[in-house]
Amino acid sequence: MGDIAKAMHLTKAGLYHYISGKQDLLFRIMLYAMDEVERCVIEPSRLIADPEERLRKIMRLHICGAIEHGLELSILLQEMTHLDSGQQKEVLGHKQAYRSLIQEVLRDLGK
């Protein structure tokens, strides 16, 4: 936390004005990552009617996002157990939106 405060030109106490602790910071990073998935993958993909092209777009955007935001995405996969149950539920809700998009595309491809 000291390194983060220093990088932001804040005191540690000043940093805690914005976040309540390490768990809160982790939770915010996870929400940021899921917001980026929503903005960069889900929203643009929903604009494509053709299921095959939509799946291609999802895959392309997902890979580009993983390259650009790899650290945040790896945190999503590895650190969920460090959140309290309410925070886990909120992050999982965001993840479910992404899963639903994939399931919808696969259903549409099967038609």
N, C-alpha and C positions, 0 to 999 in steps of 0.2 A: 504494500500500500504506500510505503514511503517513496518507492521509485515512481509510482504512478503520480503521486502528489508532486514530486519534483519535476517530472516531465510536463506537468500541467501548470507549473509555476505557482503551486499552492502549498500551503502547509498541510500536514496530515489532517489537522483539525478542520481546515478549510475544505478538504476533500470530503470529509464526513458530513459537511453541510449538504452535499449533493447526493450522497449515497449513505446507507445505514451500515454498510459493512461489506465484507468480501462476498457473502452470499448474495446480497442485493446487486453487487457489481456483476457477478456471474449471471444472475437472472436477467439483468439488463442487456448483457452481451448476447445471451440466447435469444431474447426478444428482438434485438437488433438483427441478428442473423435470420430469424424467421420473417421479419419485416422485409428484409432484402430478398428472400426467396419469393415472398408475395409480390413485391414490386418488380423484380427482375425476371421471374420465371412464370408464376401463376397468371398474373394480369396479362402480359403479352400473349401467352399461349391461349388464353380463353378467346382471343380475337380471331383465331384461325378455325374455320369451320371444318375443313377436311381433316379427319382423324389421323391419317398417316402423316400429313404435314405438321399437324399439331404435336404429335409424338416426337417427330424430328426436331421441332423447335424446342420442346421441353428438354430433350436430351442435350441439344446444343447449348441452350441457356444454362442448364444445370452444370455442365462441364466448365463453361466459362465462369460461372459463379464460384465453382469449387476452386478454380485457379485464382480468381480475384479475392475470394473471401474464405480461403481454405482454413485459416486458423479459427474463425468463428464457427464454421461448420464442424470442424473436428471437436470443438468444445461441446457442440450440441450432441454429438454422438457419445462422448466420454464422461461428461460431468453431471448428467441429470441427477445422479444420486446425492449430489451435494445441495440440491434444492429442497425446500420443504414441500409437502404434498400439494399445497395450493399452487405453488409456483410450477411444479412439475405438470400439474393438470393444465395450466394455462399454456405452457410450452407445447405439451402434447396436443392440445387443441389446434394450435397453429400447424403442427406437423400433420395432423389429420386432414387439414385443408389441402395439403400437397398430395397426400396419399389419395384423397378423393379425386383430385384432378387426374392422376395416373389411372385410377380405376375407371373413371369415366371414359378416358381415351381408349383404354383397352376394350371396354364394352362396345364403344362405337366402332372400333376396328373389327370386332367380331360380327357385326351386323351385315 
